[in-house]
Amino acid sequence: MALMQQLRSAPEGVPALAQGAESGFLGTVEEKINAVFDPIATGLGDFVFGEVSLFGISFPWIVAWLVLAGAVFTLYFGLIQVRGLRLALQILRGRHSRKDDPGEITHFQALTSAVSGTVGLGNIAGVGVAVTIGGAGATFWMVLCGLLGMASKFVECTLGVRYRDHHPDGSVSGGPMQYLRKGVAERLPGATGRFLGKALAGLAAAMILLFGIGGGNMFQANQSVIQLRDITGGDDGPLAGDGSALALGVVLALVVGVVIIGGIKSIGRVTSRLVPAMAIVYVTGCLIVILFNVTEVPAAFGAILNGAFTGEGVVGGVVGALIVGFTRAAFSNEAGLGSAPIAHSAVKTRYPATEGLVALFEPFIDTVVVCTMTALTIVIADTQFWNDAKADYAANGTTVDGVTVTSSAFETVLPWFPIVLTVAVVLFAISTMITWAYYGQKAWTHLFGRSRLSERVYQTVFCAFIVIGAVLSFGSVLAFTDAVLFLLALINIIGLYLLAPVVKRELARFRAALRSGEGEGVEPGGQGDELEPADRTTA
């Protein structure tokens, strides 16, 4: 079963439905560039998304790598995603914060900045594909994988703050570039550790930068143009043709550019409003469908549980449902990839573990809430379209566009849902581009130096590729950058295993501060514990 043909995508999980140039010179340019990248993308993709078999069902090894890490960290930290949620909520509300804590943005802004990079069209389209291939039971395994991913996110985001760099202007830089460089050197003293740490950090920066300029903006712009074109009449509508796509790309680039020029503080202000608004609009739509079919809710939950453990009607049975659910969740919430710690590291805090705890909410929101709401809506609506799609996949191995599956469920109650979907796609795309612009900028400055000129050059390049992505799909280029990002998980998780004891010490330090009263928030000027040297590093 070629799962990757159906589920492989950018972290947002959007199936590869790219719209390229119509014809002429632009079409020729796109064709030639794709021809160059095609063998590179194919070779790297075959490795990163290579499949192994279990009980006759094939699945990508990278998914097993991500899920295993979540399981290991769940055990190592004693179910932190359950025991730490109450404390995480207190931190999110500012109870354990001080106004003079080092950093740039609040816990809530850091969380929404990171969530905006993971919640996307994949929560709509990718889930539609997952429950078509894996049946209702895939929902159960999505939730379980999301819960495991919370532990991985806790580890990497704690490390992001623990090893972040503090700059003279008050800004900070954190993420795998910092904790791999400093942490590996700390755990493996000597020249070998320093060299290995710098090499891994450089690789991580390169991978994040490549995806940021590919999947993080070009793909998002492309999908927005497609959705806007479809809703306005398709090829016969006013937005048909390369000229309209170019104009839409310029508008998107201007919107994103205005936000990212202000740095993480500006990004945090925007995402702290945009992300809750997106979630409310989409979840409200799901709830409307569920409430209109409220009598079917018990049967839907029964189908989810029964399908999870019997795999009835699913190719591969229970193992097939499990693999599809795990794959969808692992690709959606980015737990273990190393991207989210970049945003979380900008938080204002004295204790790295506080942001690790807040980061628990990220996979919870992305997978346990948004993905599950989509799946429930599809299962409860139980449309003829979805049932026909499942039967067609079982018989022929083909599947329809996941957006269509989800949209058909909404249209049973909301005939005008395509309009809501279009708004959601554009908002999701803009929020993803904003966050990935910041991720890419931190990778850029790690590789090429940090200065105002360097940052402006990067921001110009990033916005230029938004315009390019609106007109050209560069399918092979996007496939290449997609594989590069997930290759980062191989490096990042090795680093997480190596540095897990550091995270355990940071968690113990914060809990000790809470017991002594030093972890409570006070007004500036109050006495608190000294920051550890690693948290005062200036770059």
Beta strands, then each sheet from edge to edge (+ up, - down):
strand 1: 51-54
strand 2: 57-60
strand 3: 165-166
strand 4: 172-173
sheet 1: 1+ 2-
sheet 2: 3+ 4-
end
